[in-house]
Amino acid sequence: MTPLDPESSHATEAQPAMSDVVCLLCKRAPPVPGKRFCASCSEKKRELASRSARAGGIAPGDAARGRVLAARSASRRRVLTVEDADGLPHLDSTEHVRQAVEQVQRWAIGGLIPGAVANAIVRAAEIALRALDSELDTKRIKQLEQRIAELEAERDGGGWRLPR
């Protein structure tokens, strides 16, 4: 029995059939012995790797650049903690609402919170502003009602009459 015997050339999990061994990129040419890619695709991969390194990526063996990129990646994956969120001012005045929205804007731009969370916080700030506005309206209405009562009391007391 030879390795090219058609009766025994079926593929097993441990060793694929000769017809199944092709380059993993182009799926046409046989790979270089001991590699996963054909010679043409291997050259293309080398060219892409060097182009990536020239464009600011990391070249093989560049440990210092790798550490810098790893630190930058870690800072971008940083998430907010409860302590960070405790630093937001309470939404009890228009100035505090403005400060909170500005902080949330910085977090969203920095990628610390997703856009949906930022939108939810801004919506809460809008509701707080409406509540503050409603409180001011209510106070002003009470002041005006009190002033009307004073004027009616003055009128009924005989201090003055409306002209006819």
C-alpha positions in Angstrom: 0.0 0.0 0.0 1.5 3.4 -1.1 0.5 6.8 0.2 -1.1 7.6 -3.2 -3.3 4.5 -3.1 -6.8 5.8 -3.9 -8.4 3.2 -1.5 -6.6 4.6 1.5 -6.5 8.3 0.6 -9.5 9.3 2.8 -9.1 12.2 5.2 -8.9 11.6 9.0 -9.2 14.2 11.7 -5.5 13.8 12.5 -4.3 14.1 8.9 -6.3 15.7 6.1 -6.3 14.2 2.6 -3.8 15.6 0.1 -6.7 17.2 -1.9 -7.8 19.1 1.3 -4.5 20.8 2.0 -4.6 24.3 0.4 -3.6 27.8 1.4 -5.8 29.2 4.1 -6.0 32.6 2.4 -6.4 32.0 -1.3 -7.9 28.4 -1.0 -6.2 27.4 -4.3 -2.5 26.8 -4.1 -0.8 24.2 -1.9 0.9 25.7 1.2 4.6 26.0 1.7 5.8 22.8 3.5 5.3 23.3 7.2 3.3 26.5 6.7 -0.4 27.4 6.4 -0.1 29.7 3.4 1.2 29.4 -0.1 4.4 31.3 -1.2 2.4 34.1 -2.8 0.1 34.6 0.2 3.0 34.5 2.6 4.7 37.3 0.7 1.4 39.3 0.8 1.2 38.8 4.5 4.7 40.0 5.1 4.0 43.1 2.9 0.8 43.9 4.9 2.7 43.5 8.2 5.4 45.9 7.2 2.8 48.4 5.8 0.9 48.1 9.2 4.1 48.8 11.1 4.8 51.9 8.9 1.3 53.1 9.5 1.8 53.2 13.3 1.0 49.6 14.1 3.4 47.3 15.8 6.2 45.4 14.0 7.3 42.0 15.1 9.9 42.3 17.8 9.1 45.9 18.8 8.5 45.4 22.5 8.7 49.0 23.4 6.0 50.0 20.9 3.9 47.1 22.1 4.0 48.3 25.7 3.0 51.8 24.6 0.1 50.5 22.5 -1.0 48.1 25.3 -1.1 51.0 27.8 -3.2 53.1 25.3 -5.5 50.1 24.8 -6.0 49.6 28.5 -6.8 53.3 29.0 -9.4 53.1 26.3 -11.0 50.1 27.9 -11.2 51.8 31.2 -14.8 51.9 32.6 -16.3 54.3 35.2 -16.5 53.3 38.8 -19.1 54.2 41.4 -16.6 56.7 42.8 -16.4 58.4 39.4 -20.2 58.7 39.2 -20.4 59.9 42.8 -18.4 63.0 41.6 -21.4 64.2 39.6 -23.2 67.1 41.2 -26.8 66.7 42.4 -29.4 68.0 40.0 -30.7 70.6 42.4 -29.9 73.8 40.5 -29.5 74.8 36.9 -25.8 75.3 37.4 -25.4 71.8 38.8 -27.4 70.3 35.9 -25.1 72.1 33.5 -22.0 70.8 35.3 -23.3 67.3 35.3 -24.1 67.3 31.6 -20.7 68.7 30.8 -19.0 65.9 32.8 -21.2 63.3 31.0 -20.3 64.8 27.7 -16.5 64.4 28.5 -17.1 60.8 29.6 -19.0 60.0 26.4 -16.4 61.6 24.2 -13.6 59.8 26.0 -15.4 56.5 25.5 -16.0 55.8 29.2 -19.7 55.5 28.8 -21.7 54.3 25.8 -23.9 56.7 23.9 -27.1 55.2 25.2 -26.1 55.8 28.8 -25.1 59.4 28.0 -28.5 59.9 26.4 -30.3 58.5 29.5 -28.3 60.8 31.8 -29.1 63.8 29.6 -32.7 62.9 29.6 -32.7 62.8 33.4 -31.0 66.2 33.4 -33.8 67.6 31.1 -36.4 66.2 33.5 -34.6 67.8 36.4 -34.6 71.2 34.6 -38.3 70.9 34.0 -38.9 70.2 37.6 -36.7 73.2 38.6 -38.6 75.4 36.1 -41.9 74.1 37.5 -40.8 75.0 41.1 -40.0 78.5 39.9 -43.3 78.9 38.2 -45.1 77.7 41.3 -43.3 80.2 43.5 -44.0 83.0 41.1 -47.7 82.1 40.9 -47.9 82.1 44.7 -46.2 85.5 44.9 -48.7 86.9 42.3 -51.7 85.4 44.1 -50.4 87.0 47.3 -50.0 90.4 45.6 -53.5 90.1 44.1 -54.9 89.4 47.6 -53.1 92.4 48.9 -54.5 94.7 46.1 -58.0 93.3 46.6 -57.8 94.0 50.4 -56.6 97.5 49.7 -59.4 98.1 47.2 -62.1 96.7 49.5 -60.7 98.7 52.4 -61.7 101.9 50.5 -58.3 103.1 49.6 -59.2 103.7 46.0 -61.8 102.9 43.3 -61.5 101.9 39.7 -62.3 104.8 37.3 -65.5 104.5 35.3 
